[in-house]
Structures are given as structure tokens and as C-alpha cells.
Amino acid sequence: MTELDSFVTVGRSGLRVSPLSLGTMTFGEDSGWGSTPEVAHAILAEYLERGGNVVDTANIYTNGHSEKIVGDYFADRAGARDRVVLSTKFYATLHPGDPNAGGAGRKAMVASLEDSLRRLRTDYVDLLWLHALDPRVPLDETLRALDDLVAVGKVRYIGVCNLPAWVASRAQTIAQFRSWSPVTAMQIEYSLIERTAEGELLPMATELGIGVMPYSPLRGGRLSGKYKRDGNIPDSARAVILDRPTAEEWTVIDAVSDVAAELDVTPAQVALAWVAARNAVTSTIIGARTQEQLRSNLASLAITLTPQQRHTLDAASSPTLDHPASVNAGPGPQMGFGGSAVDGVHRPTWGTLTNSAIRY
């Protein structure tokens, strides 16, 4: 059993975070399916009272309303803001028609952060995330601008989201070579249904000292327990944007449901427990539209999957990885040993890597 206040260091930094981070994409009803400010504040209060310390938002979440809701909450509670790890993201534009209002260029980044700080009612964020790849902006421009923001105290740590492994590794190399602020953390989609990050992204993060904070661990609700083979598909404003599960996804959904029945818990709790226990995962980002959903998600910390249950889930969700992952996970590493048993290999294979984070 893991407690919410069992803090974990992020990558090679000294930043300490809870094993579950609170995502706030559901804060605000602007998209037609989120929480009211009052409910969002209640969710925030309960998460923090339980010992959680990471609040993750973005400039684009509910068109900036999410940031305002979070900012209003902390503004009314003296000293509370400095005790949390508050993060936001830049890249998406809130000003259609302005070519410099979005992307990863210096002008857009600085303006986006200033707007976010006003909505959040704070003078700094602990983590500033590049939300997506901008192929039209030189990577060193983005990294230098981020380093400048750290230097002036408006940002404490730097993170990246949704970048290909080669871009993220190049960013880390450039930052280290030029003594700029390093990439501390990475957000990627990762769940029992979406495991392709195991081919490149997760091994890269482990090697380069980047903490991994997965989002969408329930794959947009597919692993929540609401999807049933009998045709019971959630009827909500958010669910309708998703296609029906594929045959492969139903196999995973069934396996999660079977393990949940064995443990007498919900499928969502099983899916979250699986992600949280994976190699290289630092803190899993959970979302909640209601306090009941938050409590259910937090209850996943009490679940310890047995080796057999992990095997069942792993087998049902085994991903097809891009070349050369299949070679390196199979015969590739053995080709240089001439049939000999060799100990002391520089680093273990991906399947035996352990979480490098330090737990307190």
C-alpha cells in the first residue's frame, strides 16, 4: 500500500511529488462536461488534505478557466500555494488569428506564461511544460527561453509533453551541453491500452534522468468500468468523441474487469495501480469531475497486484512496438556474447529496469 504523501523525486531533480498528481482538465464547464468552480475547489481541498501536492493545469484547459479556478482557490488560502507543486503548460493559442500567440517560440512562450501567472494569481510556477512539438521553431530557442524564465524566478523546473523520443533526448543533450536548465519531467499518454511508449520514451527517460508523469491512465474512460461488451457505452459529452473499443481493446478491458472482480475493487483502480507500479513512472496524473471520482482514484494506492495479476494484465495488453524495439528486447543484446553468460552489463534490459526515483 502506498500513501498519497509517499513523495517521489522527479528524475534527477530535488523536486518531490506525490505518486498521484491532480490533473485539472475537468475544472470548468466550458467544454460541456467539467466541474463547476465550487466542485473543483472541493476536489482540490480533498486531494490536498489527503496529502497530495501536485496540481497540473494548462493554459488551454477550458480556455483558461481551469487556471483561474486553481488560482482563485490558492489566493483565498494564505501560504497554501507555496506548499504545492503547481504546473501549467504553454503552446496552445487562446487568440485565433494571431500567429505569435501559440507555439514554442520565445514571444509566444513568455506571453503565455504571463497570462497563466495572472490567471493562477501567483508569480511563479514550479513546472512549466512544453505541451507539444513545434517543428517550426528551433529547439535551442525554446530551451534558451525556458532557461531564461528559470533564471528570473518565474519557473522552477522544465517539462515536456508529447515529444518524440529523439526530440526529447536532443533537448536534454542541448541543455546539458550548454549548461541550461535540464528537462526534469515528461508527460506522455500511458495506460494498459496505450503502451507503445515502452519502445523508446520510457527507456529514454530512465537513461536521461527524466521523471515520467503519465496522463490518461484510464484511456479516456475506456478502463473506468463504464464500457461493457453488451453495448453499454457511456453517454456523455466527452465519451461521444471516442470510437467504440476495438477487439484488442476489449481484450484489455475484459482482463482489467476480471482482475478487479478478484480484488473486489473497480476496474479504474486496477488500471491506475498497474500504471503507478510500472518501471520509470514517477507520478500518475489523475482527473476527477466529482469528489466521488477523486476518492475512487485515490483508493488505487491501496492496491497491490499479485505477480499473476500483473502477468494477466501484461499479457492482455502486450503492445506491438516499432522497430528496433523488438530486436533489442529479443536476440539483439545476446549477439555480442558468443553464447557466453555475461554479468555486469552496462545497463539491464528494459524488462528488468526498476524505478530510479527515491521514495521518502
C-alpha positions in Angstrom: 0.0 0.0 0.0 1.3 3.5 -1.0 0.2 6.7 0.7 -0.5 9.9 -1.2 2.1 11.6 0.9 4.8 9.0 0.0 6.8 11.5 -2.0 8.9 10.6 -5.0 11.8 12.7 -6.6 11.2 13.7 -10.2 14.0 12.4 -12.4 17.4 13.7 -11.3 16.0 16.8 -9.6 15.3 17.6 -6.0 11.6 18.1 -6.6 9.4 15.8 -4.6 5.9 14.9 -5.7 3.0 12.6 -4.7 2.6 9.3 -6.5 -0.7 10.6 -7.9 -0.9 14.1 -9.4 -4.2 16.0 -9.7 -5.0 17.0 -13.3 -7.4 19.8 -13.7 -8.6 19.5 -17.3 -12.1 18.8 -15.9 -12.1 22.2 -14.0 -14.7 24.4 -15.5 -17.8 23.6 -17.6 -16.7 25.5 -20.7 -16.3 22.2 -22.7 -19.7 20.9 -21.7 -18.7 18.2 -19.3 -16.5 19.6 -16.5 -16.8 20.6 -12.8 -18.2 23.9 -11.5 -15.7 26.1 -9.6 -17.3 25.0 -6.4 -17.0 21.3 -7.1 -13.4 21.8 -8.4 -12.5 23.6 -5.2 -13.9 20.8 -3.1 -11.8 18.3 -5.2 -8.7 20.4 -4.7 -9.3 20.6 -1.0 -9.8 16.9 -0.5 -6.7 16.0 -2.7 -4.5 18.3 -0.7 -6.0 17.3 2.7 -5.2 13.7 1.8 -1.5 14.6 1.4 -1.3 15.2 -2.4 1.0 18.0 -3.5 0.8 18.2 -7.4 -1.7 20.3 -9.2 -1.4 20.2 -13.0 -3.2 22.5 -15.4 -2.6 24.2 -18.8 -3.4 27.5 -20.5 -5.8 25.7 -22.9 -7.8 23.8 -20.3 -11.4 25.1 -20.5 -10.0 28.1 -22.3 -8.0 29.3 -19.3 -10.9 28.8 -16.8 -9.1 25.9 -15.2 -6.1 28.1 -14.3 -8.4 30.7 -12.9 -10.3 28.2 -10.8 -7.0 26.9 -9.4 -5.6 30.4 -8.9 -8.8 31.5 -7.0 -8.6 28.5 -4.7 -5.0 29.3 -3.6 -5.5 33.0 -3.4 -8.0 32.5 -0.7 -5.7 30.3 1.4 -2.7 32.1 2.8 0.5 30.1 2.4 -1.1 27.2 0.6 0.3 27.9 -2.8 3.9 27.6 -1.7 3.3 24.1 -0.3 2.2 22.6 -3.6 3.9 21.8 -6.9 1.9 23.9 -9.3 2.4 23.3 -13.0 1.0 24.6 -16.3 1.6 24.3 -20.0 2.2 26.6 -23.0 1.9 26.0 -26.7 -1.8 26.2 -27.5 -3.2 29.5 -28.5 -6.1 31.3 -26.9 -6.1 34.1 -29.6 -7.1 32.8 -33.0 -5.7 34.9 -35.8 -2.6 35.9 -34.0 0.3 33.9 -35.4 2.5 34.6 -32.4 0.0 33.7 -29.7 0.9 30.0 -29.8 3.7 27.6 -30.4 7.1 27.2 -28.8 8.8 30.4 -29.8 10.1 32.9 -27.2 7.4 35.5 -27.8 4.6 33.1 -27.5 6.1 31.3 -24.5 6.7 34.4 -22.5 3.2 35.9 -23.3 1.5 32.6 -22.5 3.3 32.3 -19.1 2.5 35.8 -18.1 -1.2 35.2 -18.9 -1.1 31.9 -17.0 0.5 33.6 -13.9 -2.2 36.2 -13.9 -4.9 33.6 -14.0 -3.2 31.5 -11.4 -2.6 34.6 -9.2 1.0 33.7 -8.5 4.4 35.0 -9.5 5.9 31.6 -10.4 5.1 28.0 -11.4 7.0 25.0 -10.2 6.9 23.2 -13.5 6.3 24.7 -17.0 5.5 22.2 -19.7 6.0 22.5 -23.4 2.7 21.0 -24.4 3.6 19.7 -27.9 6.2 19.7 -30.6 6.6 22.8 -32.6 8.6 21.8 -35.7 8.8 25.4 -37.0 10.8 26.7 -34.0 14.4 25.8 -33.4 14.7 23.7 -30.3 17.5 25.8 -28.9 15.3 28.9 -29.0 12.7 27.1 -26.9 15.2 25.8 -24.4 17.1 29.1 -24.0 13.8 30.9 -23.4 12.9 28.3 -20.8 16.3 28.7 -19.1 15.8 32.5 -19.0 12.4 32.0 -17.3 14.1 29.8 -14.7 16.9 32.4 -14.2 14.4 35.2 -13.4 12.5 33.0 -11.0 9.2 32.7 -12.9 9.7 28.9 -13.4 11.4 26.4 -11.1 11.6 23.3 -13.4 11.1 22.4 -17.1 9.0 19.6 -18.5 8.0 18.4 -22.0 4.8 16.7 -23.2 4.1 14.5 -26.2 7.5 14.8 -27.8 9.1 12.0 -29.9 12.0 10.4 -28.0 14.6 11.7 -30.4 13.4 15.3 -29.8 13.2 14.9 -26.0 16.7 13.3 -25.9 18.1 16.0 -28.2 16.6 18.7 -25.9 18.2 17.1 -22.8 21.6 16.9 -24.6 21.5 20.5 -25.8 20.5 21.7 -22.3 23.3 19.7 -20.7 25.9 20.8 -23.2 25.1 24.5 -22.9 24.6 24.4 -19.1 20.9 25.4 -19.4 18.2 24.2 -17.1 17.6 20.5 -17.9 14.4 18.7 -18.8 13.2 17.4 -15.5 10.0 15.7 -16.4 7.9 14.3 -19.2 4.2 13.8 -19.7 3.1 11.1 -22.1 -0.1 9.1 -22.6 0.4 5.7 -20.9 -2.1 3.0 -19.9 -2.9 -0.6 -20.4 -4.4 0.2 -23.8 -1.6 2.6 -24.8 1.7 1.1 -24.1 3.8 2.0 -27.1 5.8 4.4 -25.0 7.7 1.4 -23.8 9.6 1.2 -27.1 11.5 4.4 -26.9 10.1 7.0 -24.5 10.3 5.2 -21.1 13.8 3.8 -21.6 15.0 7.2 -22.8 13.6 8.9 -19.7 15.2 6.4 -17.4 18.6 6.8 -19.1 18.5 10.6 -19.2 17.1 11.2 -15.7 13.7 12.5 -16.8 10.8 11.8 -14.5 7.7 10.3 -16.2 4.2 11.6 -15.3 1.7 9.7 -17.4 -1.7 11.1 -18.4 -4.9 9.4 -19.5 -4.1 6.2 -17.4 -7.8 5.2 -18.0 -7.6 5.8 -21.8 -10.3 8.4 -21.8 -12.6 6.3 -19.6 -12.2 3.0 -21.5 -10.7 1.4 -18.4 -13.1 3.0 -16.0 -15.5 0.1 -15.9 -18.2 2.0 -17.8 -17.6 0.3 -21.1 -19.4 -3.1 -21.4 -19.5 -5.6 -24.2 -23.2 -5.7 -24.1 -23.4 -2.3 -25.7 -23.4 -0.2 -22.6 -21.2 2.7 -23.8 -21.1 5.9 -21.7 -23.5 8.5 -23.0 -21.6 11.7 -22.1 -20.4 14.8 -23.9 -16.8 13.5 -23.6 -17.3 9.9 -24.4 -19.1 10.5 -27.8 -15.8 11.8 -29.3 -14.3 8.4 -28.8 -14.9 5.5 -31.2 -16.1 2.2 -29.8 -13.3 0.0 -28.4 -11.5 -2.2 -30.9 -11.3 -6.0 -30.5 -7.9 -5.6 -29.0 -9.1 -3.0 -26.5 -12.0 -5.2 -25.4 -9.4 -7.9 -24.6 -7.7 -5.5 -22.2 -11.0 -4.2 -20.8 -12.1 -7.7 -20.0 -8.8 -8.6 -18.3 -9.0 -5.5 -16.1 -12.5 -6.3 -15.2 -11.6 -9.9 -14.3 -8.7 -8.7 -12.0 -11.0 -6.1 -10.4 -13.5 -8.8 -9.6 -10.8 -10.9 -8.0 -9.8 -8.0 -5.8 -13.4 -6.6 -5.2 -12.3 -3.2 -6.5 -13.2 -1.1 -9.5 -11.6 -1.6 -13.0 -10.4 2.0 -12.8 -8.5 1.3 -9.6 -6.8 -1.7 -11.1 -5.8 0.2 -14.2 -4.3 3.0 -12.1 -2.5 0.6 -9.8 -0.9 -1.0 -12.9 0.4 2.3 -14.3 1.7 3.5 -10.9 3.7 0.4 -10.4 5.4 0.5 -13.8 9.1 1.0 -14.4 10.2 4.6 -14.7 6.8 6.0 -13.7 7.2 8.8 -11.2 3.7 10.2 -10.6 0.4 9.4 -12.5 -1.9 12.2 -13.4 -5.5 11.5 -12.4 -8.5 13.6 -13.3 -11.8 13.9 -11.4 -15.1 15.6 -12.3 -16.6 14.8 -8.9 -15.3 14.1 -5.4 -16.5 10.5 -5.7 -14.3 10.0 -8.7 -11.4 11.5 -6.8 -11.9 9.2 -3.9 -12.2 6.2 -6.2 -8.9 7.1 -8.0 -7.1 7.7 -4.7 -8.2 4.3 -3.4 -6.0 2.7 -6.1 -3.0 3.5 -3.9 -4.1 0.7 -1.6 -4.0 -2.0 -4.3 -1.0 -4.3 -4.7 -1.3 -6.5 -7.7 0.0 -10.1 -7.4 2.6 -11.3 -9.9 -0.1 -13.4 -11.5 -2.5 -10.5 -11.8 0.3 -8.4 -13.3 1.0 -11.2 -15.8 -2.6 -11.4 -16.8 -2.8 -7.6 -17.5 0.6 -7.5 -19.2 -0.3 -10.4 -21.5 -3.7 -9.0 -22.4 -2.2 -5.6 -23.3 1.2 -6.6 -24.8 1.9 -3.8 -27.4 3.4 -4.0 -30.8 6.5 -1.8 -30.7 8.2 0.0 -33.5 11.5 -1.3 -34.9 14.1 -1.7 -33.4 12.5 -2.3 -30.0 11.5 -5.9 -30.9 15.1 -6.6 -31.9 16.7 -5.1 -28.8 14.1 -6.8 -26.5 14.9 -10.2 -28.1 18.1 -11.6 -29.6 19.8 -8.3 -30.2 21.7 -7.9 -26.9 22.8 -11.5 -27.0 24.5 -11.4 -30.4 27.7 -10.0 -28.9 28.2 -12.6 -26.2 29.1 -15.6 -28.3 26.8 -17.8 -26.3 28.5 -17.0 -23.1 26.8 -15.9 -19.9 27.9 -12.4 -19.2 27.4 -10.5 -16.0 27.9 -6.8 -15.3 26.3 -5.5 -18.5 26.3 -1.7 -18.5 22.6 -1.4 -18.1 19.8 -4.0 -17.7 17.3 -4.8 -20.4 14.1 -2.7 -20.3 12.1 -5.6 -18.8 14.3 -5.5 -15.6 14.6 -1.8 -15.1 13.5 -0.6 -11.7 12.0 2.8 -10.7 15.0 5.0 -10.2 13.1 7.6 -8.2 14.0 7.9 -4.5 11.0 7.5 -2.2 10.7 9.2 1.1 
